[in-house]
Amino acid sequence: MSEPDLVEDYLRLGLALGRHIDGFVDAYYGPPELAAQAAAEPPVAPAQLAERARRLLAALVADVDLAPERRHWMTAQVGGLRTTAVKLAGDPIGYLDEIEACYGVRPTFVPEDDLAAAHKRLDAVLPGSGPLAARYIAWREAQVVPAERLGEAVASLAEDFRARTEDSFGLPEGEEVEFQMVDNKPWSGFNYYLGGLRSRVAINLDLPVLSPALGALVAHESYPGHHTEHCRKEAGLVRRRRQLEETIALVGTPQCLIAEGLADLGLEVIAGQRSERVLADHYRPLGIPFDTDNVAEVSAATEALQAVRGNAAILIHDRGRTVDEAVAYVERWALSPRQRAVKSMQFATDPTWRAYVFCYIDGLRLCRDYVKGVPARFERLVTEQVVPAQLVAA
């Protein structure tokens, strides 16, 4: 099979799966006729899509003309698509097996002793006295960005992060990000990549936005995160090298784990491990309260608690616990108010995103271990086709 045929089959397969799962096609700016045809035709039966994926995998293995790095990347991607198709067709697959087959990592349940140790560290740095959960919830509520200042804060952060990203890694001429506020979504933020070096970033206002998290959110979705990766790969891989497989972004593939990992690492890369000082420079002129040193201490103490949402997803999908039990687990171990715990489980139980939480947890771990503070390694992640196994081996 020729290279153009391999790539076209891959694009068609991703678009066809997108007819079955809302949001499965995260972005598409490839040949418009392929998208139009996929939208006009009746949905293809999942079993047929699984067979198409199997044949495409066989063709990729047999192809000797496709560059090895490109073939390796596409093979990993199609493996994820085949897993999704097989699952849609009704074949049973365990939750952990599904994550490993789709994303290239096998998640683990973090011991509660590790979470208890994080609680102890947090107790030492949180102000006040009394029960830890109540103190932490009160502390978080004190970090809410006033709604009337949110737009200004986002604009200020994005302008700074764009300049830092340009200086460190470069950005293609003409790239652009538009921010908008939305509600009633299962996520806190989302990058809609539109092609043509443009992104629309949505920030969900279902829950109050916290100042310690806002900087990471802006960096994650725009500079040097999702928008930067998308537009650098469009400029380099698609426009320069004509690798059209990069014109589609698909949930349920290793592509997502790398994307979320590098995006979560982004603020640390451009602002350093003590990014709180950078955030304070933006919040202070807007009158947003922000205790730099205390935020840094609390953030360091609670980093291990990011694993709680992964544990909760495993409890639901692998260990047969109810959603209510998982919500209670998040309340206890993440020290989360019920409203936020319910919201996190809304994401973990959404049909599109149920396995996706490990793209953040394991994606960040892999990308941080790979980059090791070396800018050139981060730049590789936003410009080249990389799969999780390569990060482990590096």
C-alpha positions in Angstrom: 0.0 0.0 0.0 1.4 3.5 -0.9 2.1 6.1 1.7 -0.8 8.3 0.7 -3.2 5.3 0.9 -1.9 4.4 4.3 -2.5 7.9 5.6 -5.9 8.3 3.9 -7.0 5.0 5.5 -5.9 6.2 8.9 -7.8 9.5 8.5 -10.9 7.7 7.3 -10.8 5.2 10.2 -10.5 8.0 12.8 -13.3 10.0 11.2 -15.5 6.8 11.0 -15.0 6.1 14.7 -15.9 9.6 15.5 -19.4 8.9 14.2 -19.8 6.6 17.2 -18.3 8.6 20.0 -19.0 12.2 20.6 -15.7 14.1 20.9 -13.5 11.2 19.7 -12.1 13.4 16.9 -10.5 16.1 19.1 -9.3 18.1 16.0 -9.4 17.7 12.3 -8.0 20.0 9.6 -7.1 17.4 6.9 -8.6 17.0 3.5 -12.2 18.4 3.8 -13.6 15.9 1.3 -12.8 13.0 3.7 -14.6 14.7 6.6 -17.6 15.5 4.3 -17.8 11.9 3.1 -17.6 10.5 6.6 -20.4 12.8 7.8 -22.6 12.0 4.8 -22.4 8.2 5.0 -24.2 6.0 7.5 -22.0 5.0 10.5 -19.9 1.9 9.8 -20.5 -1.0 12.1 -17.8 -1.2 14.8 -16.8 -4.8 13.9 -16.1 -3.6 10.4 -14.0 -0.7 11.7 -12.0 -3.2 13.9 -11.3 -5.3 10.8 -10.2 -2.2 8.9 -7.9 -1.3 11.7 -6.4 -4.8 11.7 -5.8 -4.6 8.0 -4.2 -1.2 8.3 -1.9 -2.5 11.1 -0.8 -5.3 8.8 -0.1 -2.9 6.0 2.0 -0.7 8.3 4.1 -3.6 9.3 4.6 -4.6 5.7 5.4 -1.1 4.4 9.1 -0.6 3.8 9.0 2.9 2.3 7.5 4.7 5.3 10.2 6.1 7.6 10.6 3.9 10.7 9.7 6.7 13.2 6.6 7.6 11.3 5.5 3.9 10.9 6.1 3.4 14.6 3.9 6.3 15.5 1.1 5.3 13.1 1.2 1.7 14.3 0.7 2.9 17.9 -2.1 5.1 16.9 -4.0 2.5 14.9 -3.5 0.0 17.8 -5.5 2.5 19.9 -8.2 2.9 17.3 -8.5 -0.9 16.9 -9.0 -1.2 20.7 -11.8 1.4 20.6 -13.5 -0.3 17.7 -13.3 -3.8 19.3 -14.8 -2.4 22.5 -17.6 -0.7 20.6 -18.3 -4.0 18.8 -19.0 -5.5 22.2 -15.9 -7.5 22.9 -15.0 -7.5 26.6 -11.8 -5.7 27.7 -10.7 -4.9 31.1 -10.3 -1.2 32.1 -6.6 -1.4 32.7 -6.1 -3.5 29.6 -8.1 -0.8 27.6 -5.9 2.0 28.9 -2.7 0.1 28.1 -3.8 -0.8 24.6 -5.0 2.7 23.9 -2.5 4.9 25.6 0.7 2.8 25.9 0.9 2.8 29.7 -0.6 0.5 32.4 -1.9 2.5 35.3 -1.3 1.5 38.9 -3.4 2.1 42.0 -1.4 4.5 44.2 -1.2 3.1 47.8 -3.2 5.1 50.3 -0.2 5.2 52.6 1.4 7.6 50.0 -1.8 9.7 50.1 -1.7 9.8 53.9 1.9 10.9 53.8 0.8 13.8 51.5 -1.9 14.7 54.0 0.8 14.9 56.7 2.9 17.2 54.6 -0.1 19.4 53.8 -1.1 19.6 57.5 2.4 21.0 58.3 2.1 23.9 55.8 -1.6 24.8 55.9 -2.5 27.8 58.1 -5.0 27.5 60.9 -6.0 24.6 63.1 -8.7 21.9 63.1 -9.6 19.1 60.7 -7.3 19.0 57.7 -10.1 18.7 55.1 -12.0 21.7 56.4 -8.8 23.8 56.5 -7.8 22.8 53.0 -11.2 23.6 51.6 -11.2 27.0 53.3 -7.7 27.7 51.9 -8.8 26.8 48.4 -11.9 28.9 48.6 -9.7 31.9 49.5 -7.8 31.4 46.2 -10.8 32.0 43.9 -10.2 34.4 41.1 -12.9 37.1 41.2 -15.1 36.5 38.1 -14.8 40.2 37.0 -11.0 39.7 36.9 -10.8 36.4 35.2 -10.6 37.6 31.7 -7.9 40.1 32.5 -5.9 37.5 34.3 -6.1 35.0 31.4 -5.1 37.7 28.9 -2.1 38.8 31.0 -0.9 35.2 31.6 -1.3 34.2 27.9 0.6 37.2 26.7 3.5 36.5 29.0 3.5 32.7 28.3 3.4 33.4 24.6 6.5 35.6 24.8 8.4 33.0 26.9 7.4 30.2 24.5 8.5 32.3 21.5 11.9 33.0 23.1 12.5 29.4 24.2 11.1 27.3 21.3 9.8 29.6 18.5 6.3 29.9 17.2 5.1 30.0 13.5 4.1 33.3 12.1 0.4 33.9 12.2 -0.5 31.6 15.1 -3.4 32.8 17.2 -5.3 31.8 20.3 -8.8 33.0 21.3 -10.1 32.4 24.8 -13.8 32.0 25.7 -15.7 31.2 28.9 -18.2 28.3 28.8 -20.2 26.2 31.3 -21.8 22.7 31.6 -18.7 20.8 30.5 -17.0 17.8 32.2 -13.6 19.4 31.9 -12.0 22.6 33.3 -10.5 23.7 30.0 -10.3 22.6 26.4 -8.3 23.5 23.3 -10.3 23.4 20.1 -7.6 23.4 17.4 -9.1 24.8 14.2 -6.2 24.4 11.9 -4.5 27.3 10.1 -2.4 27.8 13.3 -5.5 28.9 15.3 -6.9 27.6 18.5 -10.1 28.4 20.5 -9.5 27.7 24.2 -12.6 27.3 26.4 -12.4 27.8 30.2 -15.3 26.1 32.1 -16.9 28.2 34.8 -19.1 25.5 36.3 -16.8 25.8 39.4 -14.9 28.8 40.6 -11.5 29.2 39.0 -8.6 29.1 41.6 -5.6 31.3 41.2 -3.0 28.6 41.8 -4.5 26.5 39.0 -5.2 29.3 36.5 -1.6 29.7 35.3 -1.2 26.0 34.7 -4.5 25.9 32.9 -3.5 28.8 30.5 -0.1 27.2 29.9 -1.6 23.8 29.4 -4.2 24.9 26.8 -2.1 27.5 24.9 1.6 28.3 25.5 3.6 26.1 25.5 0.9 23.4 25.7 -1.7 22.2 23.3 -1.8 25.2 21.0 1.9 25.3 20.7 2.2 21.6 19.9 -0.6 21.7 17.3 0.7 24.8 15.5 4.4 23.7 15.6 3.4 20.3 14.2 1.1 21.8 11.6 3.9 24.1 10.4 6.7 21.5 10.6 5.1 18.0 10.0 2.1 18.9 7.9 3.1 21.9 5.8 6.8 21.2 5.5 6.9 17.4 5.4 3.4 16.7 4.2 2.7 14.2 7.0 -1.1 14.5 6.8 -1.7 11.9 9.6 -1.0 14.8 11.9 -4.1 16.7 10.7 -6.3 14.6 13.0 -6.2 14.3 16.8 -8.0 11.3 18.2 -9.0 10.3 21.7 -8.0 6.8 22.7 -4.5 6.9 21.2 -1.0 7.4 22.6 -0.9 10.8 20.9 -3.2 12.1 23.7 -0.9 10.9 26.5 2.0 12.7 25.1 -0.1 15.8 24.4 -1.5 16.0 27.9 1.8 15.2 29.6 3.7 17.9 27.8 0.9 20.4 28.3 0.9 19.7 32.1 4.6 20.1 32.1 4.4 23.4 30.2 4.3 26.0 33.0 7.2 24.4 34.8 9.3 24.5 31.5 8.7 28.2 30.8 8.5 29.6 34.4 10.5 27.1 36.4 9.6 25.0 39.4 8.7 28.0 41.4 6.2 29.4 38.9 4.2 31.0 41.7 6.5 34.0 41.6 5.6 34.5 37.9 1.9 34.1 38.6 2.1 36.7 41.4 3.4 39.3 39.0 0.2 39.0 37.0 -2.2 38.7 39.9 -0.9 41.6 42.0 -1.9 44.4 39.6 -5.4 43.0 39.4 -5.9 42.9 43.1 -6.1 39.0 43.2 -4.9 37.7 46.6 -1.9 35.3 46.2 0.5 34.3 48.9 3.5 33.2 46.8 5.3 31.2 49.4 2.3 29.5 50.9 0.9 28.6 47.5 4.2 27.0 46.6 4.3 25.0 49.9 0.8 23.8 49.5 1.3 22.9 45.8 4.3 20.8 46.6 2.6 19.1 49.5 -0.5 18.2 47.4 1.1 17.1 44.2 0.8 13.4 45.2 -2.9 13.8 45.6 -3.3 14.2 41.8 -3.3 10.4 41.8 -6.6 10.3 43.7 -8.7 10.8 40.6 -6.9 7.9 38.9 -7.5 5.6 41.9 -11.2 6.7 41.9 -11.5 5.8 38.2 -10.0 2.4 38.9 -12.4 1.8 41.7 -15.4 2.4 39.4 -14.3 0.7 36.2 -12.0 -2.1 37.5 -13.1 -2.8 41.1 -16.9 -2.5 40.8 -17.4 0.4 43.2 -20.3 2.8 42.7 -19.9 6.4 41.6 -21.1 7.6 45.0 -18.4 5.5 46.6 -15.8 7.0 44.3 -17.0 10.5 45.1 -16.6 9.8 48.8 -13.1 8.4 48.1 -12.2 11.7 46.3 -13.7 13.7 49.2 -11.6 11.8 51.7 -8.3 11.4 50.0 -8.2 14.5 47.7 -9.7 16.6 50.6 -12.1 17.9 48.0 -15.5 19.5 48.6 -18.3 17.4 47.4 -19.1 19.7 44.4 -15.6 19.3 43.0 -15.5 15.6 43.8 -18.7 15.1 41.8 -17.3 17.1 38.9 -14.2 15.0 38.8 -16.2 11.8 38.7 -18.4 13.3 35.9 -15.2 13.3 33.8 -14.2 9.8 34.9 -17.6 8.4 33.9 -18.1 10.3 30.7 -18.2 7.7 27.8 -15.5 9.6 25.9 -13.2 10.4 28.8 -13.5 7.4 31.2 -10.0 6.2 30.5 -8.5 9.6 29.7 -7.5 10.6 33.3 -4.3 8.6 33.0 -3.2 10.7 30.1 -2.6 13.4 32.7 -1.3 11.3 35.5 1.1 9.1 33.5 1.6 11.5 30.7 3.1 14.1 33.1 5.2 11.5 34.8 6.7 10.2 31.5 7.2 13.7 30.0 8.9 15.1 33.1 11.2 12.1 33.5 12.1 12.4 29.8 12.6 16.2 29.6 14.7 16.4 32.8 14.7 20.2 32.5 16.4 20.1 29.1 14.5 22.6 26.7 15.6 20.7 23.6 13.8 17.6 24.9 10.6 19.5 25.5 10.9 21.0 22.0 11.1 17.5 20.6 7.8 16.7 22.2 6.0 19.6 20.6 7.6 19.1 17.1 8.1 15.4 16.5 6.0 12.2 16.5 6.8 10.4 19.8 5.2 7.4 21.5 5.2 6.7 25.3 7.6 3.7 24.9 10.3 6.0 23.4 10.1 8.3 26.5 10.6 5.3 28.8 13.6 4.1 26.8 15.3 7.5 26.5 
